[in-house]
Amino acid sequence: MDAAQAFRELVTSNSSKGAEKSGLTNITFFVGAGFSKTWDAKSPTGYELFTFPQSFLQEMASEIELDELLTQPGYPTIDDAAPAKFKELLYNLSMQLKYPGIRTRYMDERSITFVLNEIKAIVQKRFKTLTTLNHYDQDQGKFLAPATPTDNQTTILRFFQWLSEQQEQGRGSARGVHADFLSTNYDYVLETILDNVGEQKALRNTYRGITPTSICGQRNTNIVQDHWSINTLLKINGGFEILTNPNGVGYDLDYRSRTFEEVRDRAPEIMMPSKEQNYTSSYFANIFPKAVRLLQESRVLVIVGYSLSEEDALLRFLIRQFAEDLRDVHGKYIFYIDYTSQDTMTERLQGCFRYMNRMDAGNIFTASEGFVEWIKKVLS
């Protein structure tokens, strides 16, 4: 049985529309940059996002003192601000922030934080030069779908609409198939999808692992969530909308368009590439336990557009919590969809779930045709 057929049969056999009314089957989608690129071909990969061409840096120099930012001792210059050098810069800054004893002569906690916030603003600016952020439309009260959706976008919306129809909600309980999301992306693609399928109330009916104080400038009135009626969306690398509350306690979500100065003054909570990923902030301290529990309580894991890179050792360890050893994988299913070869995907999965080398992996499926082609087969 191929991956598309196996997934469809798994969903239909656990659907609330089935003859037997079963409980809730949790499906968690773990999505990487490839997922957003499938939705929007201009969406950048990590390499593209953190490559700063000289023309872009010269444009930024009109807004900030870029020479001061990039010519500190040991930092890259404008001519060599490529991903490897960018990682070096961030590693240098994060280590100085973490270990005060090794800070350079004229750097302190405040100046390091200022520089990091400026870099986050530059990253968001770079993202918006490559593609668009689908900001929340306050007049419509939702994330609008593209006025003229591409074939890929139409297919993806059909797929998640079909999934949403397999769940029945009522009387304080839910039956059927329930979809949740773990994302490594900063963008608003998943929010846009969730706001255009199912109940179409993404901001109200989505749990983010944190309870924001405000959402798009309005006080958050949806404090206690009903576990049977909402989706979970955890952005494990942060997001452009996640902002520290001005009083320093908790977080706000702001999906509105902000100027470069506004982004710099209240920088988003995003994890940027470094030689040592620092997931110690309060946001990540809150998100990771929620992600572990979500994975452990899920029956189906669908990995889309994520490379399972050895550099992302911590995230690979996180994914492994779905089924830590052979005892945990019983009755669970893994689907891995990407453009790479079946052998490469199998090798990546074996590197993450090491017990795969010692088992008959009848419940683990790979599909190398890409996400849209795979879901076309599922829907057919």
C-alpha positions in Angstrom: 0.0 0.0 0.0 1.4 3.4 -0.9 1.5 6.4 1.4 -1.6 8.2 -0.1 -3.8 5.1 0.0 -2.7 4.3 3.5 -3.4 7.8 4.7 -6.8 7.9 3.1 -7.9 4.6 4.5 -6.6 5.6 8.0 -8.6 8.8 7.9 -11.8 7.2 6.6 -11.7 4.3 9.0 -11.4 6.8 11.9 -13.8 9.4 10.5 -16.8 10.6 12.5 -18.8 9.7 9.4 -18.0 6.0 9.8 -20.5 3.4 10.9 -18.8 2.9 14.2 -18.5 6.1 16.3 -15.0 5.9 17.7 -13.1 8.4 19.8 -10.7 11.1 18.6 -7.8 10.3 16.3 -5.1 13.0 16.6 -3.0 13.7 13.4 -0.1 16.1 13.9 1.5 17.8 10.9 5.1 18.7 11.4 5.8 21.3 8.6 9.1 22.9 7.5 10.0 25.5 4.9 9.1 23.1 2.1 5.4 23.3 3.2 5.3 27.1 2.9 7.1 26.9 -0.5 4.4 24.5 -1.7 1.8 27.1 -0.7 3.8 30.0 -2.1 6.6 29.3 -4.6 8.3 32.6 -3.5 8.5 31.6 0.1 12.1 31.4 1.1 14.1 28.4 2.3 16.3 29.0 5.3 19.3 29.4 3.0 17.5 32.1 0.9 16.2 33.9 4.0 19.6 34.2 5.7 21.5 35.1 2.6 21.8 38.9 2.5 22.9 40.2 -1.0 24.9 43.3 -1.1 22.1 45.2 -2.8 19.8 44.3 0.2 22.3 45.4 2.8 23.0 48.6 1.0 19.2 49.3 1.0 19.1 48.5 4.7 22.0 50.9 5.3 19.6 53.8 4.6 17.6 52.7 7.7 20.2 51.6 10.2 23.8 52.0 11.1 24.7 48.8 9.3 28.4 49.3 9.2 28.4 49.5 13.1 26.3 46.3 13.2 28.4 44.2 10.9 31.9 45.4 11.5 32.2 44.7 15.2 35.3 42.6 16.0 34.8 39.1 14.7 31.6 39.9 12.9 31.1 39.5 9.1 31.4 42.5 6.8 28.9 43.6 4.2 30.7 41.6 1.5 30.6 38.2 3.3 27.2 38.2 5.1 26.2 34.8 3.8 24.5 32.1 5.9 27.7 30.7 7.4 29.0 34.1 8.4 25.5 35.0 9.7 25.6 31.9 12.0 29.0 33.0 13.2 27.7 36.5 14.1 24.7 35.1 16.0 26.8 32.5 17.8 29.2 35.3 18.9 26.3 37.4 20.2 24.4 34.7 21.8 27.4 33.3 23.7 28.2 36.8 25.0 24.6 37.2 26.1 24.7 33.8 27.8 28.1 34.1 29.4 28.8 37.6 30.8 32.5 36.7 31.5 33.4 36.5 27.8 31.8 39.7 26.6 33.9 42.0 24.6 35.1 45.3 26.1 32.3 47.5 24.9 29.4 45.1 24.9 26.8 44.5 27.7 23.5 42.8 28.0 21.5 45.8 26.7 23.7 46.4 23.7 23.7 42.7 22.7 19.9 42.6 23.0 19.6 45.7 20.9 21.8 44.2 18.2 19.9 40.9 18.2 16.6 42.8 17.9 18.0 44.8 15.0 19.0 41.6 13.3 15.5 40.1 13.8 14.0 43.2 12.2 16.5 42.8 9.3 15.4 39.1 8.9 11.7 40.1 8.8 12.5 42.8 6.2 14.5 40.3 4.2 11.5 37.9 4.2 9.2 40.6 2.9 11.5 41.4 0.1 11.3 37.8 -1.1 7.5 37.2 -0.6 4.5 38.7 1.2 3.2 38.1 4.7 -0.5 37.5 4.7 -1.4 39.9 7.5 -4.6 39.6 9.4 -7.5 41.6 7.9 -9.1 43.4 10.7 -12.1 44.6 8.6 -13.0 41.0 7.6 -11.9 39.6 11.0 -9.8 36.8 9.4 -6.8 35.8 7.3 -8.0 36.2 3.7 -7.3 33.5 1.2 -5.6 34.7 -2.0 -8.0 36.5 -4.3 -6.9 34.2 -7.2 -5.5 31.1 -5.5 -3.0 29.0 -7.3 -3.7 25.3 -8.2 -1.5 24.3 -5.2 -3.3 26.6 -2.8 -6.7 25.3 -4.0 -5.6 21.7 -3.6 -4.2 22.3 -0.1 -7.4 24.1 1.0 -9.5 21.2 -0.3 -7.3 18.7 1.6 -7.6 20.4 4.9 -11.4 21.1 4.4 -11.8 17.4 3.8 -9.9 16.6 7.0 -12.0 19.1 9.0 -15.1 17.3 7.7 -14.0 14.0 9.3 -14.5 15.4 12.9 -17.8 15.8 14.7 -18.1 18.2 17.5 -20.9 18.6 20.0 -22.0 18.3 23.6 -18.5 19.0 24.9 -16.8 16.1 23.1 -15.3 15.4 19.7 -15.1 12.3 17.5 -13.3 11.4 14.4 -10.1 12.9 13.0 -8.5 15.9 14.5 -5.5 17.8 13.0 -2.8 19.8 14.9 0.3 21.5 13.7 4.0 21.9 14.7 5.8 24.4 12.5 9.4 25.5 12.1 8.2 28.5 9.9 7.8 32.1 10.9 5.0 32.9 8.4 1.2 33.0 8.6 0.5 30.2 6.0 -1.1 27.8 8.5 -3.2 30.5 10.0 -4.5 31.4 6.5 -5.3 27.8 5.9 -7.1 27.3 9.2 -9.1 30.5 8.6 -10.4 29.3 5.3 -11.5 25.7 6.2 -13.7 24.3 8.9 -15.1 26.8 11.4 -12.9 29.6 10.0 -12.0 31.1 13.3 -8.2 30.7 13.4 -7.3 33.2 16.1 -10.1 32.1 18.5 -10.0 28.4 17.9 -6.3 27.8 17.8 -4.2 27.1 20.9 -0.6 28.4 20.6 1.0 26.8 23.6 1.0 30.3 25.2 -2.0 32.4 26.2 -1.4 35.9 24.7 -2.3 39.0 26.6 -3.5 40.7 23.4 -4.1 39.7 19.8 -3.7 42.3 17.1 -3.9 45.1 19.7 -7.1 43.8 21.3 -7.3 42.2 24.8 -7.5 38.4 24.5 -10.9 37.4 25.9 -10.5 33.7 25.0 -8.4 32.6 28.0 -9.7 29.1 28.7 -9.8 26.8 25.6 -12.2 23.9 25.1 -10.0 20.9 24.3 -12.6 19.3 22.0 -13.2 22.3 19.7 -9.8 23.8 18.8 -6.6 23.1 16.8 -3.1 23.3 18.3 -0.5 25.3 16.3 2.9 25.4 17.9 5.7 27.4 16.2 8.8 25.8 17.6 11.1 28.3 15.9 8.9 31.3 16.9 7.0 33.5 14.5 7.0 37.1 13.2 3.7 37.7 15.2 5.0 36.6 18.6 6.0 39.7 20.7 7.1 40.1 24.3 4.5 42.0 26.2 5.6 45.6 26.9 5.6 44.9 30.7 8.0 42.0 30.1 5.6 39.4 31.3 4.0 37.1 28.7 3.4 37.5 25.0 1.2 39.3 22.5 0.3 38.1 19.0 0.3 40.8 16.4 -0.4 39.8 12.8 -0.8 43.4 11.6 1.7 45.1 9.3 4.4 46.9 11.2 7.1 49.3 10.0 10.8 48.4 10.3 11.1 50.7 13.3 8.2 49.1 15.0 9.6 45.6 14.4 13.0 46.7 15.7 11.5 48.3 18.9 9.4 45.2 19.6 11.3 42.4 17.9 9.5 39.1 17.3 10.4 35.9 19.2 12.2 33.9 16.4 15.0 31.4 16.5 17.7 32.2 14.0 20.5 29.9 12.8 23.6 29.6 15.0 26.3 27.1 15.8 24.4 26.6 19.1 20.6 27.0 19.0 19.5 28.8 22.2 16.0 27.6 23.1 16.1 28.9 26.7 13.8 31.9 26.5 10.4 31.7 28.3 8.6 31.2 25.0 10.5 28.1 24.1 10.4 26.9 27.7 6.6 27.0 27.4 6.3 25.6 23.9 8.6 22.5 24.1 6.6 20.6 26.8 3.4 21.3 24.9 5.0 20.0 21.7 6.2 16.8 23.5 2.8 16.1 24.9 1.1 16.8 21.6 3.4 14.3 19.8 2.9 11.7 22.5 -0.8 12.0 22.3 -0.9 11.8 18.5 -1.6 8.6 16.6 -0.4 9.9 13.2 2.6 12.1 12.4 2.8 13.7 9.0 6.2 15.3 8.2 6.0 17.7 5.3 8.8 19.8 3.7 11.3 19.3 6.6 14.7 17.8 6.0 15.3 16.2 9.4 18.8 17.7 9.2 21.5 16.5 11.6 22.2 20.2 12.4 18.7 20.3 14.0 19.6 17.8 16.6 17.3 19.2 19.2 14.3 19.2 16.9 15.0 15.7 15.8 15.0 14.7 19.4 11.7 16.5 19.8 10.1 14.6 16.9 11.3 11.4 18.4 9.0 11.9 21.3 6.2 10.8 19.0 7.5 7.3 19.4 10.6 7.2 21.5 11.1 3.4 21.2 9.6 0.3 19.8 6.9 0.1 22.5 5.7 3.6 21.7 5.4 3.1 17.9 2.8 0.3 18.2 -0.5 1.5 16.8 1.0 4.7 15.5 1.7 5.8 11.9 4.4 8.0 10.4 4.1 9.7 6.9 7.1 11.6 5.5 6.4 13.7 2.3 9.2 15.5 0.5 10.7 15.8 -2.9 13.8 13.7 -2.1 14.2 10.1 -3.0 12.5 7.3 -1.0 16.0 6.0 0.1 17.0 9.4 1.4 13.8 9.9 3.3 14.1 6.4 4.8 17.7 7.1 5.8 16.6 10.4 7.5 13.8 8.7 9.4 16.2 6.0 10.5 18.5 8.7 11.8 15.7 10.1 13.9 13.8 6.9 14.9 16.8 4.6 15.3 14.8 1.5 16.1 13.5 1.5 12.5 16.6 -0.5 11.6 15.3 -3.3 13.8 11.6 -3.4 12.8 9.3 -4.2 10.0 8.2 -0.7 9.3 4.7 -1.5 8.0 3.3 1.6 9.7 5.9 4.1 8.3 5.3 5.5 4.8 7.3 7.8 2.5 6.2 9.8 -0.6 8.7 11.5 -2.8 6.3 13.2 -5.2 5.8 16.3 -3.0 2.9 17.4 -0.8 0.5 18.6 -3.5 0.8 15.5 -5.7 0.5 13.3 -2.6 -2.7 15.0 -1.4 -4.2 14.9 -4.9 -3.8 11.1 -4.7 -5.3 11.1 -1.2 -8.3 13.1 -2.4 -8.8 11.0 -5.5 
